[in-house]
Amino acid sequence: MLRVGKAVPQAFSFVPLDVGIQKGFFKQNGLDIQELAFAGDAKMQQAMASDSLDIGLGSGPAMAFIVKGSPVKAVAAMAGPPLILTLIVRPDGPKTIADLKGKKVSVSTAGSLTYWLVSETSRQQGWGPNGIQIAPMGAMGGQIAALERHDIDGVVTDVSTALELVKRGKARILIHFGKIVKNFHVHVIFATDKLIAAKPEAVRGFLKGWFQSIAFMRANKAETVAIGMQVLHLGADIMNPTYDELMPMFSNDGRFNPKALNTLAKSWVELKMLAKEPDLKSLYTEAFLPAASK
């Protein structure tokens, strides 16, 4: 039994796990999967450190936990630019990115990926890291309520939530962050050092099943959307455009992009997660990727 965790319970980014389980791709590679979900990367990394989890599906920024001592390695770059994240505003809110100068935008937590994306947007506009006021506000429900009350001017949220709010006439998508930050690994797959040492064939088998799932998803939109609706509890009117928006972010081979890794390293210092950029080669391995294991 391989214990596999999602950093959050409901995100299209992690639907390939459900596809692989339902279509039998992991089973074909000799694996029975126990699926678990967590309330963020930190909780999932804690589970891996306590030997409660073997494989973790998390964010690229969470690779910083390895520098801080987390006993894991990144074994595949599963998704590139942050296509899953958007910045929404009220229908009568800012019309362009330039209109965000001095405005207040909410994010989940300080030091998070969402925080860095807003800060990076401000930098790219030439305003420095603080040209947009960033308000960490926790749960999404509270952020949306604050937007409706005009307490804030924008919210960083996932594309499915954004599309649902647009459908209801509550919001408009102002920024697709995948167009702002192009060299990035928004998601990676982690394996514990213990699993790598004791059962390397399980790591190899999991990654083979994962990329079989990605290939199936690309070739079978209707069935993928049906599975996504079941897992994410969304209607076809939201899942269909979510599929179209997000399938391009998935990697077909899991290879790490040096430019994307450098962007991650820079973000860790800017977010004050790390004092300096680490030796990136110590954080990941490509030894278990399907192409590397032939």
NORFENQUI-V231258 format. One line per field, one symbol per residue. ss: DSSP state (@ for helix, = for strand, . for the rest). phi: phi as a letter, one per 20 degrees, with the letter a starting at -180 (. if undefined). burial: + if it has 24 or more other C-alpha atoms within 12 Angstrom, else -. A space follows every 50 residues. Layout:
ss: ???
phi: ???
burial: ???
This chain:
ss: .=====.....@@@@@@@@@@@@.@@@@....=====...@@@@@@@@@. ....=====@@@@@@@@....========.....=====.......@@@@ ...====.....@@@@@@@@@@@@........====...@@@@@@@@@.. ...=====@@@@@@@@@....=====@@@.......======@@@@@@.@ @@@@@@@@@@@@@@@@@@@.@@@@@@@@@@@@...@@@@@@@@@@@@@@= .......@@@@@@@@@@@@@.........@@@.=.....@@@@.
phi: .dedddfcfcbfgdfgffffffenfffgdmceddeccceofffffffffe mebdccdceggffffffeofeccfdaeebegfffdcddcfgeegecggfe gmedcecfbfmegfffffffffffenemfdfdfddfcmgfgfffffffem fcdacebfffffffffgemebceecdffeedeeacfccddcfgffffecg ffffffffffffffffffecfgfffffffffelcfffdffffgffdgfff fecmfeegffffffffffffemfcfbfefffeebbdfdfgffdf
burial: -++++++++++++++++++++++++++-+-+-+-++++-++++++++++- -++++++++++++++++--+++++++++++++++++++++--++--+--+ +-++++++--++++++++++++------+++++++++-----++-+++-- -++++++++++++++----+++++++++-+++++++++++++++++---- -+++++++++++++++++--+-+++++++-++-+-+-++++++++++-++ +++++++--++-++++++-++-++--++-+--++++-+++----
